[in-house]
Amino acid sequence: MKIETQRLILREMTAGDYDALYAVLADSDIMQHYPYTFDEQRVRGWIEKNLERYRVFGFGLWAVTRKDTGEMIGDCGLTMS
C-alpha cells in the first residue's frame, strides 16, 4: 500500500532505503530535536524494526519520498512502543 499526495509518496520502508535514511538520521542539524543522531547500526536497526512492525502490527513508519525525483526525504507514521 502507498499513499500519494500532489508532491509526495508515502510507502513502506525497504532495506534499500538505508543510504537515504542514513543521510537524514545521521545529520545533526536535522536531528537536533531528537536525543541523538544515528550511526550505521542504528539506521539498520530502525529499518528492521519497521519491517517487523509491518509484519506484527500491519503498520509502522513509512518512507516519505518526493514524487518528482523518488528521493526519500524522511519517514512518518504510527508506531507501537
N, C-alpha and C positions, 0 to 999 in steps of 0.2 A: 504494500500500500504506500502511496505517496500523496502529499498534499501540494498543490500548486497555487501560487498567487501570481500576480502580474509579473513580479520580478524574481520570485524565489521558488525553489522546490525543497520540500521537507521530506526526507526519506530515511529508512533505517540505515544505520551505520554499517560499514563493512570493514574488514581488515585492511582493505585497500585505501581507506581514509586516513591511515596513520600519518603520512607526511603532512597533509593539510591540517590535521588536528594538532599535530605536534607544533606546527607554526603558530597556532593560536594559543594552546595551553602552556607553551614554554615561554611565551612573550610576557615579560614582567609588566609592561605597560597595559596590555590587555587584561592581565590577571591581577591588577593592582588591588581589587576589592575581594579577592579570593585569598585564603590563608597562605597559599604557596603557589609557585609555578611548578609545572610538571617536567619530570625528566622522562627519558625514553621508556623506562619500565612503567611509570605511572600512566603514560599515554596508552601503552599497550593494554594495561590493566583496565583503563577507562573504557576502551573499545570492547574488551572481553566481557566486562561487567554488563555493558548494554546488550551485547549479544545474548548473554544469559538472561537478562530481564525480558527480552523478546520471547525467549523460549518458556520461561517460567510464568510471567505475568501477561504476556501478549502485548507489552508496551515497554518503552524506555525512552532515553533521549534519542532524538533524531538528528541526522546531519542536515544542516542548513546550507544549501548551495545556491549560487547565483544561476538563474535560468539562462542568461546570455552567454556565460562562459563555462558553466558547470563547476566552477571553483567552489570548494567547501569553505565557508567562512565562519563556521561555528556549529554549535548544537543547541537544541532546546527541547523541552518536553517535560513529561511527568516521570517520576521515579518513586519507588518504594524505598524506605530506609533500609 
